Amino acid sequence: MSCLLVVGAGLLIAGCSGSGESGSASHAEPNAEAIEHTEEAEQKKAEAAEIAKDRELLTAVEGKKREESAEANAKHKEAVAVAKAKKREEAAAKAVKAKEVEAEARIKKAEEAAKTKTQRQKGEQVKAKANGPTQTQTTTSTQTATPAPAPQPQEQG
């Protein structure tokens, strides 16, 4: 009987330990699922955070590209405006130069005309002195004047 007790006690112990293991295994499964679920949730949160960070980075890069593009566009517009202004300035300078040359030509022509007139007048004065005073009278007498109408006799009545 003592053998039986030892065997029976062994089974009892084995049964207790077996039921203890099966109870904790069933307990371990929900804990493992919870841990796995928690890990998945954390991984999803990390992925969402990474995606958000990537979006922010992409937005910053796109903003910088837009800013650089706008700067390049502004520089191009400024260069075009400067070139146009320079062309207008050069055209205005050419127009001023042409007007100056034209004015100088007119002044020179007027001076030549005045010089020629002065020389002609001096030549006429020399001729007048050489020919005497009759020549002067002749030049003045060559002007035609209209004669005054003759008075008509009045009848007495």
Residue pairs with C-beta under 8 A, 6 or more apart in sequence:
127 135
128 135
128 136
